[in-house]
Amino acid sequence: MDLNSKHDKRSITVLDYAPFTDPGMMEGINNLSAGLQGAVIQHINSTFVGGGVAEILQSLTPLMNSVGLQARWDVLRAECSFFECTKAFHNAFHGEDLDLTEEMRETYRQTTADNLDLVAEDADFVVLHDQQPLGLAERKDRQGGKWIWYCHIDPINVDRDLWSFLSRYAGRCDAAIYHMAEYAKDLGNRQFFLPPAIDPLSEKNREVTEGECAAVLAGFDLPQDVPVILQVSRFDRLKNPFGVVDAFLAVTEEIPSHLVLAGGAADDDPEGQEVLNELLQKIDNHPSITVLNLSPTSHLEINVLQRTADIIVQNSVREGFGLTVTEALWKAKPVVATPVGGILKQVIHEETGLLALGTAELAACLRRLLLNPELARELGRKGREHVRKKFITPVYLYNWLSLLTELNK
């Protein structure tokens, strides 16, 4: 599949990112890519739209092509029953109980078998993103390239039975990538640590005009006379929007403000509608709370919401990395987030944002920022610089090229 022609209309090159990088980054990318010219790298995941992995690949794949690799991106063909199964797997990675039935195993095996033809015979590197395509490692011994499992979620408390089932696939790969060293699992293969990144030129993260802001906000009918607190996340129990509501209600009694919960669904997440319904029932048409059920392609809308919010929250119970936090920091916004997973690599307490565990701490941090706009601005400024140095696309590309070069040795 040619992602440049079908899924990304931008004519993107690595030079477009030079204004965001430190001196030497472009030279480093050129030096590393010189040794990988023509290498075929195939990314396989579960959906073209919705979720952080899809957004990463929308930028990474054409950028890899722009420096001389032959990068492609393919997606599993699967029925709803498969995604119900892998959503349960996702939750079990994050510590939820799972009754791993034989029916679930067979659904996973059969979908894997139906997709074995997806693997490119000429790929020098095959990258399986998360647990959904992991079974394709069955094909490794007959394909011949280097295989990589990229785990984008936190596997520390993965259900034991599930890990016994999936690890035999992951162990077949030549390497495994985790966002952080703390996530590493002993699979007997090589380990790399590669946090994700956001694209500063994408529709979700580029600079926007006043006219664009006005047009988007007019469609949402949000108040202009009180501070706006925002959480952007798919409707998922692990994002805990219910706790955000509780904290907000405690704050708005003292400091008039408005809460926006902006989310949506991904093709591979069948649980979202259920969580959304529960959230709407809890809110019960509260006049100071807006819930926005956005489409997976509402990138400009999310960009505007983040840029015009006064405070951005990420109240996750568990988090592999948390690109919505990265996006918020990039827009120089004060962020209050839970101290879990990859958030800890981004929100350095009292420096690039504030960390809060539980409803009471979240409410206290919101009050503090609402009453101290100077602190909010300083946290936002430092947060943006932290992301610029570590978590934007050119840095991510450089790290990918370093990884592939090392794996080629």
N, C-alpha and C positions, 0 to 999 in steps of 0.2 A: 504493500500500500504506500502510495506517495502522499505523505502527510502535508507537504507544502501545497499541493494542488487541491486536496480534498478537505483538510481540516484547519488550515492556517493560511489566511489570505495575505499576511504580511511578508514582504520580501526581506527576510531578516539576515543580518550578518553580525559577526562578532564585533565588528567595528562600531556598530550602533551603540554598544555598551561602554565604549571608551570613556565617555564623560563621567561615568559612575565609579570608575575603578581607580585604584592606587597605581602610581607609576610602576611599570614592570609587569603588570598583570597581562597585558596584551602580548608582550614579548614571551612571557611564560607559556601562554596558550599556543602561540605560533610554534615555539620550540617543541612542545609536547605533541602537538598534532602532526608535525612533520614525520614522526615515526609511526604514525597510524593511518597514513594516507590510503584510502581505498578500503579500509577495514569495514566489514559489514557488521553492524550491531542491530539486533532485533529486540525491541521492547515489547513485552506482552503483558497486558493487564486485563481488567474485567469490564471497563467502560470507557467510552470516548468523552463522556460529559459527566460532571458531578464529582466532587471529591478532589483532594489534593494531588493524588497521583496523576489523574487525567490533566490537571492544570500544569503540573510539572512537565509532562511529556509533550504538551502542546507547544511549549517553548523550547525544551531541550532537544527534541528531535530535529527540527529545522536548523537549530544552532549547530548541532553536531555535523549536519550536512554542509553547513557553511564553512567549516574548517577542514573539509576533505574526507570525512568519514561517509560511509553509506548507511545512514540510519533509517530504520523503518519502525513502524508502530502498528501492532495488531492487537485485536481484542477477541476474547473468547466468545464463542457462540453458545448460548445457554438458555435454559428455560427458567421460569420463576422459581421452581423447586430447588434448583441449584443455588440461586442467590439467597433463598431462605436458609439453606444449609450453610452457606459461607458467611452469612450475616451472624448466624449462631456461632460459627467458628470465630468470627471477629470478636464477638462479646466474650467468648471463652478465653481468647488471648488476654483479655483485660480482666480476668478473674471471675467471671460469672460461671455458675454451675452449668455443665453441659452433659446431657445424657446422649452420648455418641452412639446412636443406634446403627444397626447393620444397614438399614434403609438409607441413612445419611451417607454412610461409607460408599454404598453402591451408587447413589446419586452422584457423588463426587467422582468415583472411578469411571462411570459411564460417560459423564460430561468430558472428563479428561480424554477418554478413548475417542470421543467424537471430535476432538480438537487436535489430535496429534498431527494432522496434516497441516496445521497452522504453522508449525516450526519450519523456518526457512532452511533449506538444505545447505545453502551457501553462507550462512551466518558464521562469522568468526567469533561473535559473542552473542549469546542468547540471555536476555535478562528477564526473569520472571518476577513480576512485581506483586508482592503480598501473597496471601494464601490461595487465592482463587485459581491462578494458573500453575501453581506449584507442581501439581501432578504431572504436568508435561515433561518433567524431568525423566519420566519413563523413556523418553525418546533420546536421551543424552548419548547413550552408548552407540547409537546408530547415526548420530549427526556429526560429531567430530569437532565442533567448536568448543570454546570455553563457555561454561554455563554459570550464571550468577543468580542467586536468589536475593532479592532486595526486600527486606522486611521493613515496611514503613510504619508498623505498629509496635507497641510495647509488648514484648513477649515474656517479660519477667515472670508473671504469674499465670502463664498459659496452663490450661487444664491438662493434667497429666496424660489422660487417655488420648486427647486430641493431639498432643505433641508426639506421642508414640506413633500415631497414625501419620502425621505430616512430616515428622523429622526424617523418616526414611527417604522421602522425596528430596527434602532440603539437603540431606547428607550426600546425595548423588552429585550435587552441583560442585563445581570447582571452587567456588567462593560464596560467601554470604556477606551482604552489606547490611549494617544496622545504622540507625541514626546516631547512636551514642555507644560508647564502649560498655556502659552499664547494661545494655540490652543483649550483649553477645551470648550466644548459646554454643555449647561444645558439640559441633557436628563433625569434627575431624577434617574440615576443609579450611581454606584460607579465610581470614576475617578482615573486613574493611569497615571503616566508620565514616559515613558520609551523610551529614545532615542535609535536608532539602533546602530549597531556595524559592524566592518569588522573582517574577520577571518585572522589572521596573518599567518596561515598555508595553506591557500587556494592557488590555482594556481595563482590567481590575486595578492596576497600579500606576498607570500613567498620570501625568498632570491633567487636570480638567479645567475647562473654562468656566467663567461665571455663568454664562448662558446654559452650559450643560448642567451645572448644578441646579440652576433655577428650574429647568425643564423637568429634571428627575424629581426634585422635591415637590413640585406642583402636583405630580401624580400620586404622591403619598399623603398629602394633606397633614403634614406634621406641624406641631406648634413652633412658632418662631420666638416666643417670649420667655421660654424656660430652657435650662440646660437639657441636653439630650444624652442619655446613657444608652449604649448600643452593645448588643452581642450578635455577632454573625457566626452562625454554625448551622449545619444540617440539623434537623429535628431528631435528636438522638439522646437517649437517657444519659449516655456518657458525657454529654456536653452540659447536662444539668441546668437547663433553662428554668426549671422550677425553683431552684435555689436563687437564681438571679431575681426572679419575681419577688420572693420573700424578702431579700435584702433591699430591693428597690422600694417596696411598700413601707419598710421601716424608715427609709431615708426621706421619701417624698412627704411624709407627715411633717417633717421639720423643714425641709428645703424643697420647695416646689420644683419638680423636674418631670421629665418624660422618658419612658423606657421604650426602646425599639428592639424587638427580637426578630432578626431577619434570618431566614433559613430557607431550606428547600429540600429536594430529594435528589438522590443519585440513582442511576439505573440499577445499581447492584445493592441497593438498600431498601428492602420492602417494608421495614419497620417504621419508616418516617411518618406516615400518615397517622398511625396509631398514637405516636408521641405527640404529634401536632394536635390531635383531637383532645388528648388529655390536657395539654397546655391551654387550649382555648377554654376548656371547661373550668380550669383553675382560675384563669383571668376573669372570666365571667363579664366580659365587656367593660372592664375598668377603663374609665376615660383617659387615664394617663399612661396607658400601655397600648402599644401598637404591635401587632404580629404581622409580619410580611412573609407570605409563602411565595418565594420567588422561584423562577425557573432556573435550571442549572446554567443558563447562558446570560443571566442578569449581571454581567460583570461591571458594566458602567454604573448600574444602580448601586451595587455594593461599594464601588469606589467612592461614589458621591456620599453615600451614607457614612462611610468611614471618615471621609475628609470633613464632613460637617458636624459629626458628633463631638460632644465635649469630652466624654470619657468612653473608652471601649473596654468591655469586660470579656474575659474568657474563663468561664466557671467550670471547666472540665473536671470530671472525676478521674479520668485517665486520659492520657494524650501521648500519641507516638512522638509528635513534634509540635504541631499546632501552627499551621501556616496562617490561620486567621490572626494570630498574634503577630507574626512577622509582617503581615500586611498593615496592621494597625500601627506598629512601631515605624514602619517605613513612611507612614503619613504623619509622623511626628505627633502622634496622639498619646496622652497618658493612658497607660494600660494597667488594669487590675486583673490579675489572673491567679489561678490556683497553682501551688508549687508542686506540679506533677510533670513527669516525663520531660520532653524536650522544651517545655515552657521554661524550665530552670536554666536552659542555655541561652534564653532570650531575655527574660525579665530578671534582671539583677536587682534585687530588692533595694529600694531607695536610690537606685542609680538610673536604670532604664525603665523602671516601672515599679509597681507595688504588688506584693504577693499576699494573698489572703486565703486562709483555709477555713471554710465554714461561713454560714450566713452572717454571723455577728461581725467577723473580721472583714468580710466583703462590704457590709454596710458602713463600717467605720472608715474604710479606705475611700469609699465613695463620698462620704461626708467631708473627709479631709481634702480631697481634690476639688470638690465643689466650692469649698470655702477658701481655697488657696490656689488661685489660678496661676500664680507665678511658679509654684512647685509643679503644677501640671505642665506648663510650657517647658520647664527645664527637663523634666523626665522625658517629654516627647522629643526634645532636641537630641538628647543623648541616646534615646532608643533608636532614632533614625540612623545615627552614625554607626551604632552597633550592628544594625542590619546591613548597612552599606558595606562594611568591612567583611562580613561573614556569611550573609544569607541572601545574596542576590545572584542572578543567573550567571554572570561571567565567573564569579567565584566557584559556583557549582560546576560549570563546564571545566574549569581548570582542575578541580578535584576529580571529576570523572576521567579526564584525560590522564591524570597521574595514576589513577586506579587501573585503567586499561593497560597503560604502559607497564606497570608493575606486574599485572597478571600475565602479560605477554612474555615475560622473562622466563 
